[in-house]
């Protein structure tokens, strides 16, 4: 009997596709959700790596231009009031408020330094929001997909036991397919969650590093403007 059960189990297709096709509708739905969540996570991860690399290159390029000795007014005229780069936007926000703070006779309006700082802080906050957009999705996928997969596993195992009860047979050929289908849901949940958690931490650290660089630049730029105000 045991030999016959093992022989029957060997002829069962345990490929991923076969396990998916044999699963019940609920378990199939869980698997589809997990697969879509995994693809969504990877699309965000790849896009963020591209965006962060461009942001670092833009910051390095603008930093060289800023410290090249070129007059700030000339640099501002060159990039314009609404540039594309993140560092350029912060610089443009400060310079725009700097120019608005001049009276017609060339004197400065009171409180110019605090307004310039606030303008750059607003620009930094906007860029930080853009850098961090999508990271919440990775956090959600990383925290929820294991439980979604576990739900699919529970349903799958429950169906396997129901099938055992209906057939009144506990040999391997009956038990193995249902258990394998159930565990596939947990595997897909972990497959979606693990990269999402790892890259969420990585990309969050990268985002914080970029924002810290913008804040450091804003402080240096503010110091330069403050020196000119005092003089």
mmCIF file of the C-alpha atoms, coordinates in Angstrom:
data_MODEL
# 
_entry.id   MODEL 
# 
loop_
_atom_site.group_PDB 
_atom_site.id 
_atom_site.type_symbol 
_atom_site.label_atom_id 
_atom_site.label_alt_id 
_atom_site.label_comp_id 
_atom_site.label_asym_id 
_atom_site.label_entity_id 
_atom_site.label_seq_id 
_atom_site.pdbx_PDB_ins_code 
_atom_site.Cartn_x 
_atom_site.Cartn_y 
_atom_site.Cartn_z 
_atom_site.occupancy 
_atom_site.B_iso_or_equiv 
_atom_site.pdbx_formal_charge 
_atom_site.auth_seq_id 
_atom_site.auth_comp_id 
_atom_site.auth_asym_id 
_atom_site.auth_atom_id 
_atom_site.pdbx_PDB_model_num 
ATOM 1   C CA . UNK A 1 1   ? 0.000   0.000   0.000   1.00 0.00 ? 1   UNK A CA 1 
ATOM 2   C CA . UNK A 1 2   ? 2.730   2.452   0.970   1.00 0.00 ? 2   UNK A CA 1 
ATOM 3   C CA . UNK A 1 3   ? 4.680   1.593   -2.181  1.00 0.00 ? 3   UNK A CA 1 
ATOM 4   C CA . UNK A 1 4   ? 1.631   2.263   -4.330  1.00 0.00 ? 4   UNK A CA 1 
ATOM 5   C CA . UNK A 1 5   ? 1.063   5.612   -2.589  1.00 0.00 ? 5   UNK A CA 1 
ATOM 6   C CA . UNK A 1 6   ? 4.673   6.663   -3.201  1.00 0.00 ? 6   UNK A CA 1 
ATOM 7   C CA . UNK A 1 7   ? 4.415   5.642   -6.838  1.00 0.00 ? 7   UNK A CA 1 
ATOM 8   C CA . UNK A 1 8   ? 1.218   7.649   -7.246  1.00 0.00 ? 8   UNK A CA 1 
ATOM 9   C CA . UNK A 1 9   ? 2.802   10.700  -5.599  1.00 0.00 ? 9   UNK A CA 1 
ATOM 10  C CA . UNK A 1 10  ? 5.761   10.536  -8.008  1.00 0.00 ? 10  UNK A CA 1 
ATOM 11  C CA . UNK A 1 11  ? 3.437   11.002  -10.963 1.00 0.00 ? 11  UNK A CA 1 
ATOM 12  C CA . UNK A 1 12  ? 1.916   14.182  -9.546  1.00 0.00 ? 12  UNK A CA 1 
ATOM 13  C CA . UNK A 1 13  ? 3.119   17.423  -11.113 1.00 0.00 ? 13  UNK A CA 1 
ATOM 14  C CA . UNK A 1 14  ? 4.543   19.647  -8.362  1.00 0.00 ? 14  UNK A CA 1 
ATOM 15  C CA . UNK A 1 15  ? 5.655   22.519  -10.609 1.00 0.00 ? 15  UNK A CA 1 
ATOM 16  C CA . UNK A 1 16  ? 4.692   26.044  -9.608  1.00 0.00 ? 16  UNK A CA 1 
ATOM 17  C CA . UNK A 1 17  ? 2.162   26.318  -12.419 1.00 0.00 ? 17  UNK A CA 1 
ATOM 18  C CA . UNK A 1 18  ? 0.597   22.941  -11.623 1.00 0.00 ? 18  UNK A CA 1 
ATOM 19  C CA . UNK A 1 19  ? 0.297   23.831  -7.934  1.00 0.00 ? 19  UNK A CA 1 
ATOM 20  C CA . UNK A 1 20  ? -1.342  27.130  -8.859  1.00 0.00 ? 20  UNK A CA 1 
ATOM 21  C CA . UNK A 1 21  ? -3.805  25.517  -11.245 1.00 0.00 ? 21  UNK A CA 1 
ATOM 22  C CA . UNK A 1 22  ? -4.832  22.867  -8.697  1.00 0.00 ? 22  UNK A CA 1 
ATOM 23  C CA . UNK A 1 23  ? -5.428  25.442  -5.952  1.00 0.00 ? 23  UNK A CA 1 
ATOM 24  C CA . UNK A 1 24  ? -8.907  26.615  -5.039  1.00 0.00 ? 24  UNK A CA 1 
ATOM 25  C CA . UNK A 1 25  ? -10.220 29.975  -6.193  1.00 0.00 ? 25  UNK A CA 1 
ATOM 26  C CA . UNK A 1 26  ? -9.449  31.675  -2.862  1.00 0.00 ? 26  UNK A CA 1 
ATOM 27  C CA . UNK A 1 27  ? -5.875  30.411  -2.763  1.00 0.00 ? 27  UNK A CA 1 
ATOM 28  C CA . UNK A 1 28  ? -5.396  31.377  -6.423  1.00 0.00 ? 28  UNK A CA 1 
ATOM 29  C CA . UNK A 1 29  ? -6.624  34.869  -5.633  1.00 0.00 ? 29  UNK A CA 1 
ATOM 30  C CA . UNK A 1 30  ? -4.160  35.107  -2.729  1.00 0.00 ? 30  UNK A CA 1 
ATOM 31  C CA . UNK A 1 31  ? -1.301  33.978  -4.970  1.00 0.00 ? 31  UNK A CA 1 
ATOM 32  C CA . UNK A 1 32  ? -2.213  36.498  -7.669  1.00 0.00 ? 32  UNK A CA 1 
ATOM 33  C CA . UNK A 1 33  ? -2.301  39.309  -5.098  1.00 0.00 ? 33  UNK A CA 1 
ATOM 34  C CA . UNK A 1 34  ? 1.126   38.299  -3.796  1.00 0.00 ? 34  UNK A CA 1 
ATOM 35  C CA . UNK A 1 35  ? 2.616   38.097  -7.282  1.00 0.00 ? 35  UNK A CA 1 
ATOM 36  C CA . UNK A 1 36  ? 1.228   41.526  -8.190  1.00 0.00 ? 36  UNK A CA 1 
ATOM 37  C CA . UNK A 1 37  ? 2.534   42.961  -4.902  1.00 0.00 ? 37  UNK A CA 1 
ATOM 38  C CA . UNK A 1 38  ? 5.972   41.553  -5.672  1.00 0.00 ? 38  UNK A CA 1 
ATOM 39  C CA . UNK A 1 39  ? 6.027   43.088  -9.164  1.00 0.00 ? 39  UNK A CA 1 
ATOM 40  C CA . UNK A 1 40  ? 4.800   46.405  -7.749  1.00 0.00 ? 40  UNK A CA 1 
ATOM 41  C CA . UNK A 1 41  ? 7.576   46.390  -5.156  1.00 0.00 ? 41  UNK A CA 1 
ATOM 42  C CA . UNK A 1 42  ? 10.281  45.628  -7.703  1.00 0.00 ? 42  UNK A CA 1 
ATOM 43  C CA . UNK A 1 43  ? 9.035   48.372  -10.036 1.00 0.00 ? 43  UNK A CA 1 
ATOM 44  C CA . UNK A 1 44  ? 9.304   50.887  -7.190  1.00 0.00 ? 44  UNK A CA 1 
ATOM 45  C CA . UNK A 1 45  ? 12.715  49.577  -6.149  1.00 0.00 ? 45  UNK A CA 1 
ATOM 46  C CA . UNK A 1 46  ? 14.154  49.866  -9.664  1.00 0.00 ? 46  UNK A CA 1 
ATOM 47  C CA . UNK A 1 47  ? 12.615  53.305  -10.217 1.00 0.00 ? 47  UNK A CA 1 
ATOM 48  C CA . UNK A 1 48  ? 13.960  54.588  -6.896  1.00 0.00 ? 48  UNK A CA 1 
ATOM 49  C CA . UNK A 1 49  ? 17.473  53.365  -7.642  1.00 0.00 ? 49  UNK A CA 1 
ATOM 50  C CA . UNK A 1 50  ? 17.368  55.225  -10.962 1.00 0.00 ? 50  UNK A CA 1 
ATOM 51  C CA . UNK A 1 51  ? 15.938  58.404  -9.388  1.00 0.00 ? 51  UNK A CA 1 
ATOM 52  C CA . UNK A 1 52  ? 18.393  58.408  -6.485  1.00 0.00 ? 52  UNK A CA 1 
ATOM 53  C CA . UNK A 1 53  ? 21.354  57.913  -8.804  1.00 0.00 ? 53  UNK A CA 1 
ATOM 54  C CA . UNK A 1 54  ? 20.200  60.863  -10.924 1.00 0.00 ? 54  UNK A CA 1 
ATOM 55  C CA . UNK A 1 55  ? 19.694  62.954  -7.768  1.00 0.00 ? 55  UNK A CA 1 
ATOM 56  C CA . UNK A 1 56  ? 23.225  62.209  -6.547  1.00 0.00 ? 56  UNK A CA 1 
ATOM 57  C CA . UNK A 1 57  ? 24.696  63.051  -9.949  1.00 0.00 ? 57  UNK A CA 1 
ATOM 58  C CA . UNK A 1 58  ? 22.681  66.291  -10.107 1.00 0.00 ? 58  UNK A CA 1 
ATOM 59  C CA . UNK A 1 59  ? 23.734  67.278  -6.591  1.00 0.00 ? 59  UNK A CA 1 
ATOM 60  C CA . UNK A 1 60  ? 27.411  66.643  -7.365  1.00 0.00 ? 60  UNK A CA 1 
ATOM 61  C CA . UNK A 1 61  ? 27.207  68.571  -10.633 1.00 0.00 ? 61  UNK A CA 1 
ATOM 62  C CA . UNK A 1 62  ? 25.466  71.554  -9.046  1.00 0.00 ? 62  UNK A CA 1 
ATOM 63  C CA . UNK A 1 63  ? 27.862  71.514  -6.086  1.00 0.00 ? 63  UNK A CA 1 
ATOM 64  C CA . UNK A 1 64  ? 30.782  71.910  -8.482  1.00 0.00 ? 64  UNK A CA 1 
ATOM 65  C CA . UNK A 1 65  ? 29.027  74.787  -10.242 1.00 0.00 ? 65  UNK A CA 1 
ATOM 66  C CA . UNK A 1 66  ? 28.095  76.463  -6.947  1.00 0.00 ? 66  UNK A CA 1 
ATOM 67  C CA . UNK A 1 67  ? 31.638  76.395  -5.579  1.00 0.00 ? 67  UNK A CA 1 
ATOM 68  C CA . UNK A 1 68  ? 33.293  77.219  -8.904  1.00 0.00 ? 68  UNK A CA 1 
ATOM 69  C CA . UNK A 1 69  ? 33.573  80.890  -7.970  1.00 0.00 ? 69  UNK A CA 1 
ATOM 70  C CA . UNK A 1 70  ? 30.920  82.006  -10.433 1.00 0.00 ? 70  UNK A CA 1 
ATOM 71  C CA . UNK A 1 71  ? 28.761  84.862  -9.059  1.00 0.00 ? 71  UNK A CA 1 
ATOM 72  C CA . UNK A 1 72  ? 25.538  83.607  -7.528  1.00 0.00 ? 72  UNK A CA 1 
ATOM 73  C CA . UNK A 1 73  ? 23.431  85.970  -9.619  1.00 0.00 ? 73  UNK A CA 1 
ATOM 74  C CA . UNK A 1 74  ? 25.040  84.632  -12.799 1.00 0.00 ? 74  UNK A CA 1 
ATOM 75  C CA . UNK A 1 75  ? 24.419  81.050  -11.683 1.00 0.00 ? 75  UNK A CA 1 
ATOM 76  C CA . UNK A 1 76  ? 20.803  81.908  -10.905 1.00 0.00 ? 76  UNK A CA 1 
ATOM 77  C CA . UNK A 1 77  ? 20.320  83.472  -14.334 1.00 0.00 ? 77  UNK A CA 1 
ATOM 78  C CA . UNK A 1 78  ? 21.819  80.381  -15.890 1.00 0.00 ? 78  UNK A CA 1 
ATOM 79  C CA . UNK A 1 79  ? 19.512  77.806  -14.228 1.00 0.00 ? 79  UNK A CA 1 
ATOM 80  C CA . UNK A 1 80  ? 16.403  80.026  -14.046 1.00 0.00 ? 80  UNK A CA 1 
ATOM 81  C CA . UNK A 1 81  ? 13.705  80.412  -11.398 1.00 0.00 ? 81  UNK A CA 1 
ATOM 82  C CA . UNK A 1 82  ? 12.205  76.926  -12.005 1.00 0.00 ? 82  UNK A CA 1 
ATOM 83  C CA . UNK A 1 83  ? 15.044  74.476  -12.693 1.00 0.00 ? 83  UNK A CA 1 
ATOM 84  C CA . UNK A 1 84  ? 14.683  70.713  -12.945 1.00 0.00 ? 84  UNK A CA 1 
ATOM 85  C CA . UNK A 1 85  ? 17.353  69.547  -10.483 1.00 0.00 ? 85  UNK A CA 1 
ATOM 86  C CA . UNK A 1 86  ? 16.648  69.100  -6.787  1.00 0.00 ? 86  UNK A CA 1 
ATOM 87  C CA . UNK A 1 87  ? 19.661  71.081  -5.559  1.00 0.00 ? 87  UNK A CA 1 
ATOM 88  C CA . UNK A 1 88  ? 18.986  73.711  -8.196  1.00 0.00 ? 88  UNK A CA 1 
ATOM 89  C CA . UNK A 1 89  ? 15.421  74.128  -6.936  1.00 0.00 ? 89  UNK A CA 1 
ATOM 90  C CA . UNK A 1 90  ? 16.631  74.730  -3.386  1.00 0.00 ? 90  UNK A CA 1 
ATOM 91  C CA . UNK A 1 91  ? 19.172  77.272  -4.618  1.00 0.00 ? 91  UNK A CA 1 
ATOM 92  C CA . UNK A 1 92  ? 16.564  78.940  -6.844  1.00 0.00 ? 92  UNK A CA 1 
ATOM 93  C CA . UNK A 1 93  ? 14.116  79.202  -3.925  1.00 0.00 ? 93  UNK A CA 1 
ATOM 94  C CA . UNK A 1 94  ? 16.718  80.984  -1.812  1.00 0.00 ? 94  UNK A CA 1 
ATOM 95  C CA . UNK A 1 95  ? 17.836  83.290  -4.606  1.00 0.00 ? 95  UNK A CA 1 
ATOM 96  C CA . UNK A 1 96  ? 14.266  84.149  -5.588  1.00 0.00 ? 96  UNK A CA 1 
ATOM 97  C CA . UNK A 1 97  ? 13.449  85.236  -2.047  1.00 0.00 ? 97  UNK A CA 1 
ATOM 98  C CA . UNK A 1 98  ? 16.794  87.058  -1.840  1.00 0.00 ? 98  UNK A CA 1 
ATOM 99  C CA . UNK A 1 99  ? 15.889  89.163  -4.880  1.00 0.00 ? 99  UNK A CA 1 
ATOM 100 C CA . UNK A 1 100 ? 12.342  89.773  -3.669  1.00 0.00 ? 100 UNK A CA 1 
ATOM 101 C CA . UNK A 1 101 ? 13.709  91.055  -0.372  1.00 0.00 ? 101 UNK A CA 1 
ATOM 102 C CA . UNK A 1 102 ? 15.474  93.982  -2.059  1.00 0.00 ? 102 UNK A CA 1 
ATOM 103 C CA . UNK A 1 103 ? 13.753  97.333  -2.081  1.00 0.00 ? 103 UNK A CA 1 
ATOM 104 C CA . UNK A 1 104 ? 13.797  99.585  -5.124  1.00 0.00 ? 104 UNK A CA 1 
ATOM 105 C CA . UNK A 1 105 ? 16.696  101.567 -3.651  1.00 0.00 ? 105 UNK A CA 1 
ATOM 106 C CA . UNK A 1 106 ? 18.744  98.394  -3.080  1.00 0.00 ? 106 UNK A CA 1 
ATOM 107 C CA . UNK A 1 107 ? 18.146  98.167  0.679   1.00 0.00 ? 107 UNK A CA 1 
ATOM 108 C CA . UNK A 1 108 ? 16.991  94.892  2.245   1.00 0.00 ? 108 UNK A CA 1 
ATOM 109 C CA . UNK A 1 109 ? 13.522  94.378  3.677   1.00 0.00 ? 109 UNK A CA 1 
ATOM 110 C CA . UNK A 1 110 ? 13.622  93.415  7.344   1.00 0.00 ? 110 UNK A CA 1 
ATOM 111 C CA . UNK A 1 111 ? 13.477  89.697  8.103   1.00 0.00 ? 111 UNK A CA 1 
ATOM 112 C CA . UNK A 1 112 ? 15.005  88.700  4.775   1.00 0.00 ? 112 UNK A CA 1 
ATOM 113 C CA . UNK A 1 113 ? 17.245  86.027  6.291   1.00 0.00 ? 113 UNK A CA 1 
ATOM 114 C CA . UNK A 1 114 ? 14.395  84.131  7.991   1.00 0.00 ? 114 UNK A CA 1 
ATOM 115 C CA . UNK A 1 115 ? 12.268  84.285  4.824   1.00 0.00 ? 115 UNK A CA 1 
ATOM 116 C CA . UNK A 1 116 ? 15.114  82.912  2.730   1.00 0.00 ? 116 UNK A CA 1 
ATOM 117 C CA . UNK A 1 117 ? 15.589  80.057  5.190   1.00 0.00 ? 117 UNK A CA 1 
ATOM 118 C CA . UNK A 1 118 ? 11.879  79.257  5.150   1.00 0.00 ? 118 UNK A CA 1 
ATOM 119 C CA . UNK A 1 119 ? 11.797  79.300  1.344   1.00 0.00 ? 119 UNK A CA 1 
ATOM 120 C CA . UNK A 1 120 ? 14.634  76.800  1.147   1.00 0.00 ? 120 UNK A CA 1 
ATOM 121 C CA . UNK A 1 121 ? 13.077  74.658  3.899   1.00 0.00 ? 121 UNK A CA 1 
ATOM 122 C CA . UNK A 1 122 ? 9.843   74.455  1.883   1.00 0.00 ? 122 UNK A CA 1 
ATOM 123 C CA . UNK A 1 123 ? 11.800  73.477  -1.236  1.00 0.00 ? 123 UNK A CA 1 
ATOM 124 C CA . UNK A 1 124 ? 13.672  70.783  0.720   1.00 0.00 ? 124 UNK A CA 1 
ATOM 125 C CA . UNK A 1 125 ? 10.414  69.419  2.138   1.00 0.00 ? 125 UNK A CA 1 
ATOM 126 C CA . UNK A 1 126 ? 8.932   69.133  -1.359  1.00 0.00 ? 126 UNK A CA 1 
ATOM 127 C CA . UNK A 1 127 ? 11.983  67.294  -2.669  1.00 0.00 ? 127 UNK A CA 1 
ATOM 128 C CA . UNK A 1 128 ? 12.001  65.003  0.376   1.00 0.00 ? 128 UNK A CA 1 
ATOM 129 C CA . UNK A 1 129 ? 8.372   64.068  -0.317  1.00 0.00 ? 129 UNK A CA 1 
ATOM 130 C CA . UNK A 1 130 ? 9.242   63.207  -3.919  1.00 0.00 ? 130 UNK A CA 1 
ATOM 131 C CA . UNK A 1 131 ? 12.239  61.115  -2.875  1.00 0.00 ? 131 UNK A CA 1 
ATOM 132 C CA . UNK A 1 132 ? 10.218  59.194  -0.280  1.00 0.00 ? 132 UNK A CA 1 
ATOM 133 C CA . UNK A 1 133 ? 7.080   58.666  -2.365  1.00 0.00 ? 133 UNK A CA 1 
ATOM 134 C CA . UNK A 1 134 ? 6.514   54.976  -2.950  1.00 0.00 ? 134 UNK A CA 1 
ATOM 135 C CA . UNK A 1 135 ? 8.527   53.835  0.052   1.00 0.00 ? 135 UNK A CA 1 
ATOM 136 C CA . UNK A 1 136 ? 5.284   53.470  2.000   1.00 0.00 ? 136 UNK A CA 1 
ATOM 137 C CA . UNK A 1 137 ? 4.240   50.844  -0.532  1.00 0.00 ? 137 UNK A CA 1 
ATOM 138 C CA . UNK A 1 138 ? 7.386   48.830  0.198   1.00 0.00 ? 138 UNK A CA 1 
ATOM 139 C CA . UNK A 1 139 ? 6.721   49.093  3.923   1.00 0.00 ? 139 UNK A CA 1 
ATOM 140 C CA . UNK A 1 140 ? 3.127   47.936  3.439   1.00 0.00 ? 140 UNK A CA 1 
ATOM 141 C CA . UNK A 1 141 ? 4.111   45.028  1.210   1.00 0.00 ? 141 UNK A CA 1 
ATOM 142 C CA . UNK A 1 142 ? 6.852   43.980  3.614   1.00 0.00 ? 142 UNK A CA 1 
ATOM 143 C CA . UNK A 1 143 ? 4.535   43.963  6.601   1.00 0.00 ? 143 UNK A CA 1 
ATOM 144 C CA . UNK A 1 144 ? 1.338   42.518  5.100   1.00 0.00 ? 144 UNK A CA 1 
ATOM 145 C CA . UNK A 1 145 ? 2.280   39.958  2.449   1.00 0.00 ? 145 UNK A CA 1 
ATOM 146 C CA . UNK A 1 146 ? 3.508   37.325  4.945   1.00 0.00 ? 146 UNK A CA 1 
ATOM 147 C CA . UNK A 1 147 ? 0.094   37.423  6.599   1.00 0.00 ? 147 UNK A CA 1 
ATOM 148 C CA . UNK A 1 148 ? -1.696  37.306  3.249   1.00 0.00 ? 148 UNK A CA 1 
ATOM 149 C CA . UNK A 1 149 ? 0.395   34.274  2.337   1.00 0.00 ? 149 UNK A CA 1 
ATOM 150 C CA . UNK A 1 150 ? -0.360  32.698  5.706   1.00 0.00 ? 150 UNK A CA 1 
ATOM 151 C CA . UNK A 1 151 ? -4.066  33.234  5.077   1.00 0.00 ? 151 UNK A CA 1 
ATOM 152 C CA . UNK A 1 152 ? -3.732  31.386  1.776   1.00 0.00 ? 152 UNK A CA 1 
ATOM 153 C CA . UNK A 1 153 ? -1.846  28.592  3.524   1.00 0.00 ? 153 UNK A CA 1 
ATOM 154 C CA . UNK A 1 154 ? -4.545  28.214  6.174   1.00 0.00 ? 154 UNK A CA 1 
ATOM 155 C CA . UNK A 1 155 ? -7.252  28.024  3.505   1.00 0.00 ? 155 UNK A CA 1 
ATOM 156 C CA . UNK A 1 156 ? -5.203  25.559  1.474   1.00 0.00 ? 156 UNK A CA 1 
ATOM 157 C CA . UNK A 1 157 ? -4.525  23.258  4.413   1.00 0.00 ? 157 UNK A CA 1 
ATOM 158 C CA . UNK A 1 158 ? -8.167  23.417  5.418   1.00 0.00 ? 158 UNK A CA 1 
ATOM 159 C CA . UNK A 1 159 ? -9.171  22.343  1.901   1.00 0.00 ? 159 UNK A CA 1 
ATOM 160 C CA . UNK A 1 160 ? -6.581  19.565  2.018   1.00 0.00 ? 160 UNK A CA 1 
ATOM 161 C CA . UNK A 1 161 ? -8.068  18.180  5.219   1.00 0.00 ? 161 UNK A CA 1 
ATOM 162 C CA . UNK A 1 162 ? -11.557 18.428  3.756   1.00 0.00 ? 162 UNK A CA 1 
ATOM 163 C CA . UNK A 1 163 ? -10.399 16.421  0.738   1.00 0.00 ? 163 UNK A CA 1 
ATOM 164 C CA . UNK A 1 164 ? -8.815  13.824  3.038   1.00 0.00 ? 164 UNK A CA 1 
ATOM 165 C CA . UNK A 1 165 ? -12.072 13.528  4.973   1.00 0.00 ? 165 UNK A CA 1 
ATOM 166 C CA . UNK A 1 166 ? -14.129 13.199  1.798   1.00 0.00 ? 166 UNK A CA 1 
ATOM 167 C CA . UNK A 1 167 ? -11.892 10.506  0.312   1.00 0.00 ? 167 UNK A CA 1 
ATOM 168 C CA . UNK A 1 168 ? -11.219 8.901   3.718   1.00 0.00 ? 168 UNK A CA 1 
ATOM 169 C CA . UNK A 1 169 ? -7.673  8.359   2.564   1.00 0.00 ? 169 UNK A CA 1 
ATOM 170 C CA . UNK A 1 170 ? -4.495  9.719   4.166   1.00 0.00 ? 170 UNK A CA 1 
ATOM 171 C CA . UNK A 1 171 ? -1.904  8.330   1.765   1.00 0.00 ? 171 UNK A CA 1 
ATOM 172 C CA . UNK A 1 172 ? 0.798   10.590  0.357   1.00 0.00 ? 172 UNK A CA 1 
ATOM 173 C CA . UNK A 1 173 ? -0.836  10.970  -3.033  1.00 0.00 ? 173 UNK A CA 1 
ATOM 174 C CA . UNK A 1 174 ? -3.848  12.611  -1.400  1.00 0.00 ? 174 UNK A CA 1 
ATOM 175 C CA . UNK A 1 175 ? -2.094  14.682  1.254   1.00 0.00 ? 175 UNK A CA 1 
ATOM 176 C CA . UNK A 1 176 ? 0.990   15.965  -0.586  1.00 0.00 ? 176 UNK A CA 1 
ATOM 177 C CA . UNK A 1 177 ? -0.637  18.081  -3.353  1.00 0.00 ? 177 UNK A CA 1 
ATOM 178 C CA . UNK A 1 178 ? -2.925  19.978  -0.992  1.00 0.00 ? 178 UNK A CA 1 
ATOM 179 C CA . UNK A 1 179 ? -0.135  20.702  1.508   1.00 0.00 ? 179 UNK A CA 1 
ATOM 180 C CA . UNK A 1 180 ? 2.224   21.793  -1.285  1.00 0.00 ? 180 UNK A CA 1 
ATOM 181 C CA . UNK A 1 181 ? -0.376  24.174  -2.729  1.00 0.00 ? 181 UNK A CA 1 
ATOM 182 C CA . UNK A 1 182 ? -0.967  25.637  0.714   1.00 0.00 ? 182 UNK A CA 1 
ATOM 183 C CA . UNK A 1 183 ? 2.717   26.165  1.446   1.00 0.00 ? 183 UNK A CA 1 
ATOM 184 C CA . UNK A 1 184 ? 3.207   27.821  -1.945  1.00 0.00 ? 184 UNK A CA 1 
ATOM 185 C CA . UNK A 1 185 ? 1.099   30.740  -0.723  1.00 0.00 ? 185 UNK A CA 1 
ATOM 186 C CA . UNK A 1 186 ? 3.391   31.246  2.274   1.00 0.00 ? 186 UNK A CA 1 
ATOM 187 C CA . UNK A 1 187 ? 6.430   31.014  0.009   1.00 0.00 ? 187 UNK A CA 1 
ATOM 188 C CA . UNK A 1 188 ? 5.044   33.683  -2.312  1.00 0.00 ? 188 UNK A CA 1 
ATOM 189 C CA . UNK A 1 189 ? 4.263   35.899  0.675   1.00 0.00 ? 189 UNK A CA 1 
ATOM 190 C CA . UNK A 1 190 ? 7.850   35.675  1.895   1.00 0.00 ? 190 UNK A CA 1 
ATOM 191 C CA . UNK A 1 191 ? 9.144   36.155  -1.644  1.00 0.00 ? 191 UNK A CA 1 
ATOM 192 C CA . UNK A 1 192 ? 7.280   39.452  -1.826  1.00 0.00 ? 192 UNK A CA 1 
ATOM 193 C CA . UNK A 1 193 ? 8.008   40.596  1.727   1.00 0.00 ? 193 UNK A CA 1 
ATOM 194 C CA . UNK A 1 194 ? 11.751  39.957  2.108   1.00 0.00 ? 194 UNK A CA 1 
ATOM 195 C CA . UNK A 1 195 ? 12.981  42.161  -0.799  1.00 0.00 ? 195 UNK A CA 1 
ATOM 196 C CA . UNK A 1 196 ? 10.450  44.843  0.115   1.00 0.00 ? 196 UNK A CA 1 
ATOM 197 C CA . UNK A 1 197 ? 11.750  45.079  3.697   1.00 0.00 ? 197 UNK A CA 1 
ATOM 198 C CA . UNK A 1 198 ? 15.425  44.976  2.686   1.00 0.00 ? 198 UNK A CA 1 
ATOM 199 C CA . UNK A 1 199 ? 15.117  47.635  0.008   1.00 0.00 ? 199 UNK A CA 1 
ATOM 200 C CA . UNK A 1 200 ? 12.774  49.781  2.101   1.00 0.00 ? 200 UNK A CA 1 
ATOM 201 C CA . UNK A 1 201 ? 15.537  50.118  4.697   1.00 0.00 ? 201 UNK A CA 1 
ATOM 202 C CA . UNK A 1 202 ? 18.173  50.679  2.011   1.00 0.00 ? 202 UNK A CA 1 
ATOM 203 C CA . UNK A 1 203 ? 16.177  53.271  0.071   1.00 0.00 ? 203 UNK A CA 1 
ATOM 204 C CA . UNK A 1 204 ? 15.047  55.052  3.244   1.00 0.00 ? 204 UNK A CA 1 
ATOM 205 C CA . UNK A 1 205 ? 18.687  55.475  4.264   1.00 0.00 ? 205 UNK A CA 1 
ATOM 206 C CA . UNK A 1 206 ? 19.571  56.731  0.767   1.00 0.00 ? 206 UNK A CA 1 
ATOM 207 C CA . UNK A 1 207 ? 16.684  59.199  0.854   1.00 0.00 ? 207 UNK A CA 1 
ATOM 208 C CA . UNK A 1 208 ? 17.699  60.501  4.262   1.00 0.00 ? 208 UNK A CA 1 
ATOM 209 C CA . UNK A 1 209 ? 21.260  60.916  3.020   1.00 0.00 ? 209 UNK A CA 1 
ATOM 210 C CA . UNK A 1 210 ? 20.142  62.962  0.026   1.00 0.00 ? 210 UNK A CA 1 
ATOM 211 C CA . UNK A 1 211 ? 17.888  65.150  2.178   1.00 0.00 ? 211 UNK A CA 1 
ATOM 212 C CA . UNK A 1 212 ? 20.723  65.659  4.671   1.00 0.00 ? 212 UNK A CA 1 
ATOM 213 C CA . UNK A 1 213 ? 22.892  66.812  1.776   1.00 0.00 ? 213 UNK A CA 1 
ATOM 214 C CA . UNK A 1 214 ? 20.224  69.307  0.690   1.00 0.00 ? 214 UNK A CA 1 
ATOM 215 C CA . UNK A 1 215 ? 19.944  70.622  4.245   1.00 0.00 ? 215 UNK A CA 1 
ATOM 216 C CA . UNK A 1 216 ? 23.719  71.000  4.508   1.00 0.00 ? 216 UNK A CA 1 
ATOM 217 C CA . UNK A 1 217 ? 23.797  72.916  1.232   1.00 0.00 ? 217 UNK A CA 1 
ATOM 218 C CA . UNK A 1 218 ? 20.937  75.153  2.387   1.00 0.00 ? 218 UNK A CA 1 
ATOM 219 C CA . UNK A 1 219 ? 22.828  75.925  5.600   1.00 0.00 ? 219 UNK A CA 1 
ATOM 220 C CA . UNK A 1 220 ? 25.990  76.804  3.671   1.00 0.00 ? 220 UNK A CA 1 
ATOM 221 C CA . UNK A 1 221 ? 24.051  78.943  1.197   1.00 0.00 ? 221 UNK A CA 1 
ATOM 222 C CA . UNK A 1 222 ? 22.199  80.647  4.031   1.00 0.00 ? 222 UNK A CA 1 
ATOM 223 C CA . UNK A 1 223 ? 25.523  81.437  5.714   1.00 0.00 ? 223 UNK A CA 1 
ATOM 224 C CA . UNK A 1 224 ? 26.826  83.057  2.527   1.00 0.00 ? 224 UNK A CA 1 
ATOM 225 C CA . UNK A 1 225 ? 23.687  85.197  2.171   1.00 0.00 ? 225 UNK A CA 1 
ATOM 226 C CA . UNK A 1 226 ? 23.766  86.087  5.844   1.00 0.00 ? 226 UNK A CA 1 
ATOM 227 C CA . UNK A 1 227 ? 27.334  87.278  5.471   1.00 0.00 ? 227 UNK A CA 1 
ATOM 228 C CA . UNK A 1 228 ? 26.291  89.512  2.587   1.00 0.00 ? 228 UNK A CA 1 
ATOM 229 C CA . UNK A 1 229 ? 23.345  90.849  4.597   1.00 0.00 ? 229 UNK A CA 1 
ATOM 230 C CA . UNK A 1 230 ? 25.604  91.723  7.522   1.00 0.00 ? 230 UNK A CA 1 
ATOM 231 C CA . UNK A 1 231 ? 28.058  93.456  5.243   1.00 0.00 ? 231 UNK A CA 1 
# 
